[in-house]
Amino acid sequence: MPTPARNTLAIVGAGPIGLEAALAALDRGLDAHVFERGEVGAHPRAWGHVRMFTPWRMNVGPTSRAHLEKAGWKSPDPEVCPTGEELADGYLEPLARLSELEGRIHAHAQVVHLARRGLLKGDSIGRRDHPFRLLVRDAGGRESYLHAFSAIDASGVYGQPNWAGDGGIPARQELYLAPQMSYHVDDVVGLRRSRHAGKRTLVVGGGASSATSVASLAKLAAEVSGTQVIWVTRGGREALLPENAGDPLSERRALYARARALASGADPAVEHIGEVRIEGFDFNSATHRYRVTLMRDEETRVVEVDQVLVNTGFGPDNSLYRELQVHECYASRGPMKLAAALLGASAGDCLTTPAFGADVLTNPEPDFFILGHKSYGRNPNFLLETGYKQVAEVVARLTGELATL
Ligand SMILES: Cc1cc2nc3c(=O)[nH]c(=O)nc-3n(C[C@H](O)[C@H](O)[C@H](O)COP(=O)(O)OP(=O)(O)OC[C@H]3O[C@@H](n4cnc5c(N)ncnc54)[C@H](O)[C@@H]3O)c2cc1C
């Protein structure tokens, strides 16, 4: 089996960070290829109807911008916040069409595993001399191996939603019923309207995604009578999406204020139940309704609903690099050094969190980096702006090391 050139770089995921990394790496003489399990921008497309909190000026990577502008791309209004779909159509697609990336983005190519050729996880000596070995699966299920001397995992977290049940594990019957419930931010006023119009929906979760779902369902309730929402959260109402009067992100400020008002009874179509845990789900196949058991201390309450939206956040898929030496944070499941730095800097808000340098992004596994949304693990505070800074740091580190070989 031929050994790849030393400057080869494999990137997992063609999201905003994977594409920025590819262009930055090519600019510095690395031979980069991107492997994408779906299509370019698959995750922002999946939440395509959701308007971002950050405006265009914060969402475009500096290297991507330079390449796009050279190709005649006109930047959208920098102060406007795009939807996920607009980000994919107006930015990621044009990026993927750049001649520089021709033949370098491999769509419908899922990286199933990532290891070192000839080494197991426990082998400690000379890992850098063994290329990474990627098991890649195409859309037809055919698998092949590819090799590269450096690797970036920018595969995001949106494909790995958390469970609804208490303690983060599935509630009773949740595993069985999961395929018919939803674990994403559904387009309840558009594509998924008929599932919710005139129906009663349970929304689980206390973050931005659940706020988006509840606010959209309330909008639907104003249009279609009989539409109802039960919103359950682990914490109490007072702790829900606290007000930050100085928040410069007006989309976020408005959504959180609306969500707090809805939780406080501003709309009779929305009932908020705080400080509860989900104990179990039952589905009645005669009525097509769910009976959901909620627990507060030892008290039980059962609610009946037509649909369930679980918006309890996302986490990283670490099965990909199981055979690599990655030191994972026991709390966030992100890479340890970055998780510790984030904890240390825990001002709380994504806007004030620094990007940190390449040292913080390293793993015990040499030349392997987890970047972008996945680098934050379960911490929801990731911003694209931060990811673009990570890319610059890491590509400089990789090329610097290459120069010393
Ligand atoms: C609803 C929502 C709203 C958000 N709003 C904002 C915002 O306003 N501002 C902001 O800065 N950030 C926002 N974010 C956070 C973050 O910026 C986005 O999640 C962003 O898409 C992350 O980019 P990424 O490149 O790290 O990963 P992703 O965009 O998630 O891309 C990862 C890619 O990897 C692919 N992939 C996954 N597994 C594999 C595999 N095994 N093999 C090959 N390919 C794989 C996926 O198909 C996907 O295309 C938001 C996130 C969500 C969910």
The ligand as an SDF file (V2000), in Angstrom:
LIG
                    3D

 53 58  0  0  0  0  0  0  0  0999 V2000
  -30.0670   25.7960   14.9620 C   0  0  0  0  0  0  0  0  0  0  0  0
  -28.6640   26.3150   15.0380 C   0  0  0  0  0  0  0  0  0  0  0  0
  -28.4200   27.6740   14.9360 C   0  0  0  0  0  0  0  0  0  0  0  0
  -27.1230   28.1670   15.0000 C   0  0  0  0  0  0  0  0  0  0  0  0
  -26.9180   29.5080   14.9110 N   0  0  0  0  0  0  0  0  0  0  0  0
  -25.6620   30.0000   14.9560 C   0  0  0  0  0  0  0  0  0  0  0  0
  -25.4220   31.3910   14.8390 C   0  0  0  0  0  0  0  0  0  0  0  0
  -26.3320   32.1990   14.7770 O   0  0  0  0  0  0  0  0  0  0  0  0
  -24.1300   31.8230   14.8060 N   0  0  0  0  0  0  0  0  0  0  0  0
  -23.0610   30.9780   14.9090 C   0  0  0  0  0  0  0  0  0  0  0  0
  -21.9080   31.4310   14.8350 O   0  0  0  0  0  0  0  0  0  0  0  0
  -23.2640   29.6580   15.0720 N   0  0  0  0  0  0  0  0  0  0  0  0
  -24.5310   29.1510   15.0990 C   0  0  0  0  0  0  0  0  0  0  0  0
  -24.7370   27.7980   15.2590 N   0  0  0  0  0  0  0  0  0  0  0  0
  -23.5920   26.9430   15.6480 C   0  0  0  0  0  0  0  0  0  0  0  0
  -22.6070   26.5440   14.5250 C   0  0  0  0  0  0  0  0  0  0  0  0
  -22.0320   27.6700   13.9600 O   0  0  0  0  0  0  0  0  0  0  0  0
  -23.2450   25.6910   13.4560 C   0  0  0  0  0  0  0  0  0  0  0  0
  -23.6210   24.4860   14.0420 O   0  0  0  0  0  0  0  0  0  0  0  0
  -22.2900   25.4090   12.2840 C   0  0  0  0  0  0  0  0  0  0  0  0
  -22.9710   24.7410   11.2810 O   0  0  0  0  0  0  0  0  0  0  0  0
  -21.0620   24.5990   12.7250 C   0  0  0  0  0  0  0  0  0  0  0  0
  -20.1910   24.4440   11.6470 O   0  0  0  0  0  0  0  0  0  0  0  0
  -19.1880   23.1910   11.5540 P   0  0  0  0  0  0  0  0  0  0  0  0
  -18.5000   23.3590   10.2260 O   0  0  0  0  0  0  0  0  0  0  0  0
  -18.3880   23.0900   12.7730 O   0  0  0  0  0  0  0  0  0  0  0  0
  -20.1070   21.9020   11.5340 O   0  0  0  0  0  0  0  0  0  0  0  0
  -21.4190   21.5460   10.6940 P   0  0  0  0  0  0  0  0  0  0  0  0
  -21.9750   22.6950    9.9630 O   0  0  0  0  0  0  0  0  0  0  0  0
  -22.2820   20.8480   11.6620 O   0  0  0  0  0  0  0  0  0  0  0  0
  -20.8580   20.5550    9.5870 O   0  0  0  0  0  0  0  0  0  0  0  0
  -20.4430   19.2430    9.8630 C   0  0  0  0  0  0  0  0  0  0  0  0
  -20.5250   18.4260    8.5880 C   0  0  0  0  0  0  0  0  0  0  0  0
  -19.9240   17.1590    8.8210 O   0  0  0  0  0  0  0  0  0  0  0  0
  -20.6770   16.1490    8.1790 C   0  0  0  0  0  0  0  0  0  0  0  0
  -20.4140   14.8780    8.8520 N   0  0  0  0  0  0  0  0  0  0  0  0
  -20.8350   14.4740   10.0820 C   0  0  0  0  0  0  0  0  0  0  0  0
  -20.3380   13.2430   10.3610 N   0  0  0  0  0  0  0  0  0  0  0  0
  -19.5820   12.8770    9.2950 C   0  0  0  0  0  0  0  0  0  0  0  0
  -18.8230   11.7140    8.9900 C   0  0  0  0  0  0  0  0  0  0  0  0
  -18.7210   10.6920    9.8450 N   0  0  0  0  0  0  0  0  0  0  0  0
  -18.1820   11.6420    7.7910 N   0  0  0  0  0  0  0  0  0  0  0  0
  -18.2700   12.6780    6.9090 C   0  0  0  0  0  0  0  0  0  0  0  0
  -18.9910   13.8080    7.1470 N   0  0  0  0  0  0  0  0  0  0  0  0
  -19.6320   13.9120    8.3370 C   0  0  0  0  0  0  0  0  0  0  0  0
  -22.1110   16.6370    8.3210 C   0  0  0  0  0  0  0  0  0  0  0  0
  -22.9570   16.0480    7.3460 O   0  0  0  0  0  0  0  0  0  0  0  0
  -21.9620   18.1530    8.1450 C   0  0  0  0  0  0  0  0  0  0  0  0
  -22.1050   18.5510    6.7920 O   0  0  0  0  0  0  0  0  0  0  0  0
  -26.0150   27.2800   15.1770 C   0  0  0  0  0  0  0  0  0  0  0  0
  -26.2690   25.9060   15.2910 C   0  0  0  0  0  0  0  0  0  0  0  0
  -27.5690   25.4240   15.2260 C   0  0  0  0  0  0  0  0  0  0  0  0
  -27.8000   23.9490   15.3660 C   0  0  0  0  0  0  0  0  0  0  0  0
  1  2  1  0
  2  3  1  0
  2 52  2  0
  3  4  2  0
  4  5  1  0
  4 50  1  0
  5  6  2  0
  6  7  1  0
  6 13  1  0
  7  8  2  0
  7  9  1  0
  9 10  1  0
 10 11  2  0
 10 12  1  0
 12 13  2  0
 13 14  1  0
 14 15  1  0
 14 50  1  0
 15 16  1  0
 16 17  1  0
 16 18  1  0
 18 19  1  0
 18 20  1  0
 20 21  1  0
 20 22  1  0
 22 23  1  0
 23 24  1  0
 24 25  2  0
 24 26  1  0
 24 27  1  0
 27 28  1  0
 28 29  2  0
 28 30  1  0
 28 31  1  0
 31 32  1  0
 32 33  1  0
 33 34  1  0
 33 48  1  0
 34 35  1  0
 35 36  1  0
 35 46  1  0
 36 37  1  0
 36 45  1  0
 37 38  2  0
 38 39  1  0
 39 40  1  0
 39 45  2  0
 40 41  1  0
 40 42  2  0
 42 43  1  0
 43 44  2  0
 44 45  1  0
 46 47  1  0
 46 48  1  0
 48 49  1  0
 50 51  2  0
 51 52  1  0
 52 53  1  0
M  END
$$$$
